[in-house]
Each structure stands twice: as C-alpha cells, then as structure tokens.
C-alpha cells in the first residue's frame, strides 16, 4: 500500500472504527448492565436486531480496513455478506418500530411515538444510503465509499442514542445528541474532502443536505400529529399481537 493510498483512506478508517467503539460503549448501561441484573424488558426481536446492527457496523469498519490495505478481492467478497446483512437489518428494523411503541404504550409513556420518529428517520436514511452505496459500488467508488459512510452514520446514531438515555437528561441534547455526533462525522468528511481535493465531493454535499436536516427534524416528526396521531397508531394496529406487559420497575 502506497503512502498516498494510506493517507487517502485514513479518514474513513479512523471514523469507521471510532463509530464501532462509541457504539460498543453506548450499551453497557442500557443493555449489558440490565441483562446482567436479570432484566426482562428485552425480547427476542430486540436482541436479534441489535446484534445485526452491531455486526453491520463492525463489518463496515472491517471493509474499510481491507480497502485501506488494498485487499480488493476480499473487500468484494465480504461486500456480498454486507448486502445480505443490510437486508436483515431492514427486515428486523421495520417491525421493531411499532413493537417498541407498543411497549412504551404499555408502560404509560406520555409520548410513546416520539422515539418512533427517530427510528423512522434513522432506518430510512440507512435504507437510502445503503441502496445508493450498492448502486455505485462498481463504477463510482468515491460515491460508494461516502454513501457507505452515510449508512454507517445512520446506524451509529441509533446505537449511540443509548448512551444519552443512560446519562442525566438535558432537554434537546438528550434527544438529538447522538444525531449531532453523527452529523459531526459528515462535517468532518466535507473538511477532509476540502483539504485533500480542494472541494467537497458531491456525495458529501448530498449526505450533509439530506441527513443533517433529517436528524434535526426527527424530534418534530415524532411529536407531530402525522406520527403520534396517524402513522404510529396505524403501525401498532398492524402488529396483530396484544400489547406486552409493562416492564418491571
């Protein structure tokens, strides 16, 4: 690997592994700790979806590592597994939104569909960016790697939100703090482009213009009549199962 290639790939390599590390440290207080204490508030779909999401982030960082080492053949081989894993994340993520809302309703949460807005935005951004990454994988590598980073940021934001749940609540920051950290990665990408190429890559502009406003509007979406009064209840009604018992206090 040449020094130029190593420098060119360092931003994606460092940001990829940093997101994996931050996602991992976001779970001890809201998942691993309660699990060790015998909490019964977790259920099968949540375990599976969480494992798939972390596996996707880990595979993304590993893929960037392979690209940085110029192991193109292995990178492409693992890319096939990544495509299947993307489908599994989406397949389990869609029913997770109404399932989580149902549990909040059963627990008597005052705004049970607030987090549904965040979940819809994160999952939607992940679906769009991973699809664009797949479409550009063969002939537009610079677009591909940026769309993959966008998909990783979408998953990272959802994972890192657990860290803010565990911390003392601060209005606004507790709700959108993880999204702001994810958006900071996108801003850093634009600065990286500017420093390395003298201009911001069009794909980086697209990420900024789509993902940052979506993150900032996710709070309003969750509180809106569209989600709280229409989409959210409709999704819950489509889950042809009774609401679960509220989690033990």
C-alpha positions in Angstrom: 0.0 0.0 0.0 1.5 3.4 -1.0 1.7 6.3 1.4 -0.7 8.2 -0.7 -3.3 5.4 -0.6 -2.9 5.1 3.1 -3.4 8.8 3.7 -6.4 8.9 1.3 -8.2 6.1 3.2 -7.2 7.2 6.8 -10.3 9.3 7.4 -12.7 6.5 6.5 -10.7 4.0 8.5 -10.5 6.1 11.7 -14.1 7.2 11.5 -15.3 3.7 10.9 -13.5 2.2 13.9 -14.4 5.2 16.1 -18.1 4.6 15.4 -17.7 0.9 16.3 -16.0 1.8 19.6 -18.6 4.5 20.5 -21.5 2.2 19.6 -20.0 -0.5 21.9 -19.6 1.8 24.9 -23.1 3.0 24.5 -24.7 -0.2 25.6 -23.3 -1.2 29.0 -25.8 1.0 31.0 -28.9 0.3 29.0 -28.4 -3.2 27.7 -25.5 -5.2 29.2 -26.0 -3.9 32.7 -29.7 -4.6 32.9 -29.2 -8.0 31.2 -26.7 -8.9 33.9 -29.2 -7.9 36.6 -31.8 -10.2 35.1 -34.0 -7.6 33.5 -36.9 -9.0 31.5 -37.6 -5.8 29.4 -35.7 -7.2 26.4 -37.2 -9.6 23.9 -36.1 -11.8 21.1 -36.5 -9.3 18.2 -34.6 -6.6 20.0 -31.7 -9.0 20.7 -31.5 -10.1 17.0 -31.9 -6.6 15.6 -29.2 -5.1 17.9 -26.8 -7.9 17.1 -27.3 -7.4 13.4 -26.8 -3.7 13.6 -23.6 -4.0 15.5 -22.4 -6.7 13.1 -23.1 -4.4 10.2 -21.1 -1.6 11.8 -18.3 -4.0 12.6 -18.3 -5.4 9.0 -18.3 -1.8 7.6 -15.1 -0.9 9.6 -13.5 -4.2 8.5 -14.4 -3.5 4.9 -12.7 -0.1 5.2 -9.7 -1.8 6.7 -9.5 -4.2 3.8 -9.8 -1.3 1.3 -7.0 0.6 3.1 -4.8 -2.5 2.8 -5.7 -2.7 -0.9 -7.2 -6.2 -0.4 -9.8 -5.5 -3.1 -10.8 -9.2 -3.7 -11.5 -9.8 -0.1 -13.3 -6.5 0.2 -15.7 -7.5 -2.6 -16.2 -11.0 -1.1 -17.2 -9.5 2.2 -19.4 -7.0 0.4 -21.7 -9.8 -0.6 -22.2 -10.7 3.0 -22.7 -7.0 3.7 -25.6 -6.8 1.2 -27.3 -9.7 2.9 -26.7 -8.2 6.3 -28.2 -4.9 5.2 -31.4 -6.7 4.2 -31.5 -8.4 7.6 -31.1 -5.1 9.4 -34.0 -3.6 7.5 -36.1 -6.8 7.8 -35.9 -6.8 11.6 -35.8 -3.0 12.0 -39.2 -2.3 10.4 -41.3 -4.3 12.9 -39.1 -3.0 15.7 -40.6 0.5 15.4 -44.2 -0.5 16.3 -43.1 -3.2 18.7 -41.1 -0.6 20.7 -44.0 1.9 20.6 -46.3 -0.8 21.9 -44.1 -1.4 24.9 -43.9 2.4 25.6 -47.8 2.5 25.5 -48.0 -0.4 27.9 -45.5 1.3 30.2 -47.6 4.5 30.2 -45.1 6.7 28.4 -46.5 10.2 27.8 -45.2 10.4 24.2 -45.0 6.8 23.1 -44.4 7.6 19.5 -41.6 10.2 20.0 -38.8 7.7 19.5 -40.7 6.2 16.6 -39.9 9.4 14.7 -36.2 9.0 15.4 -36.4 5.3 14.5 -38.1 6.1 11.2 -35.6 8.7 10.2 -32.6 6.5 11.1 -33.9 3.4 9.4 -35.0 5.4 6.3 -31.6 7.1 6.0 -29.9 3.7 6.4 -32.0 2.2 3.7 -31.5 5.0 1.2 -27.7 5.4 1.8 -27.0 1.6 1.7 -29.1 1.4 -1.5 -27.1 4.2 -3.1 -23.9 2.6 -2.0 -24.9 -0.6 -3.7 -25.8 1.2 -6.9 -22.4 3.0 -7.1 -20.2 0.1 -5.9 -18.9 -0.9 -9.4 -18.1 2.3 -11.2 -18.2 5.2 -8.8 -16.0 4.2 -5.9 -15.7 7.7 -4.3 -19.5 8.0 -4.3 -19.8 4.4 -3.0 -17.5 4.9 0.0 -19.3 8.1 1.0 -22.7 6.6 0.8 -21.4 3.7 2.9 -20.2 6.1 5.5 -23.7 7.7 5.4 -25.3 4.4 6.1 -22.9 3.7 8.9 -23.7 7.1 10.5 -27.4 6.3 10.4 -26.9 3.1 12.3 -24.3 4.7 14.6 -26.8 7.4 15.6 -29.4 4.9 16.7 -26.8 2.9 18.7 -25.2 6.0 20.3 -28.6 7.3 21.5 -28.5 4.6 24.2 -25.6 6.5 25.8 -27.7 9.6 26.1 -30.5 7.7 27.6 -28.2 6.5 30.4 -26.9 10.0 31.1 -28.8 12.6 33.1 -31.5 14.2 30.9 -30.7 17.5 29.3 -33.5 19.0 27.1 -32.9 18.7 23.4 -29.3 17.4 23.9 -30.5 14.1 25.3 -32.9 13.6 22.3 -30.6 14.6 19.4 -27.1 14.4 20.9 -26.2 11.2 19.1 -27.5 12.6 15.8 -25.3 15.7 16.3 -22.3 13.5 16.8 -23.2 11.6 13.6 -23.6 14.9 11.8 -20.2 16.0 13.0 -18.7 13.0 11.2 -20.3 14.2 8.0 -18.9 17.7 8.5 -15.5 16.2 9.1 -15.9 14.3 5.8 -16.6 17.6 4.0 -13.5 19.2 5.6 -11.5 16.1 4.6 -12.6 16.5 1.0 -11.7 20.1 1.0 -8.3 19.5 2.4 -7.5 16.6 0.2 -9.2 17.5 -3.1 -9.7 21.3 -2.8 -13.5 20.9 -3.0 -16.3 19.0 -1.2 -17.3 15.9 -3.1 -20.9 16.0 -4.5 -21.8 12.8 -2.5 -20.6 14.5 0.7 -22.8 17.5 -0.1 -25.7 15.1 -0.6 -25.1 13.5 2.8 -25.0 16.9 4.5 -28.1 18.3 2.8 -30.2 15.1 3.4 -29.0 13.7 6.7 -28.4 16.8 8.8 -31.9 18.3 8.2 -33.5 14.9 8.7 -31.8 14.5 12.1 -32.8 18.0 13.2 -36.4 17.4 12.2 -36.7 13.9 13.7 -37.8 15.3 17.1 -40.6 17.4 15.5 -41.6 14.4 13.4 -42.0 12.2 16.4 -44.2 14.8 18.1 -46.2 15.6 15.0 -49.9 14.6 14.5 -48.8 12.7 11.5 -46.8 10.2 13.6 -48.4 10.5 17.0 -51.9 10.6 15.7 -51.9 8.6 12.5 -48.8 6.6 11.4 -47.8 5.4 14.8 -51.2 4.1 15.9 -51.7 2.5 12.5 -48.4 0.6 12.7 -49.3 -0.6 16.2 -52.7 -1.8 14.9 -50.9 -3.7 12.1 -49.0 -5.7 14.7 -51.6 -8.3 15.2 -50.5 -9.1 18.8 -51.6 -7.9 22.2 -49.6 -5.1 23.8 -46.9 -6.6 26.1 -47.0 -6.2 29.8 -45.2 -3.1 31.1 -41.6 -3.7 32.0 -40.9 -4.3 35.7 -39.9 -1.3 37.7 
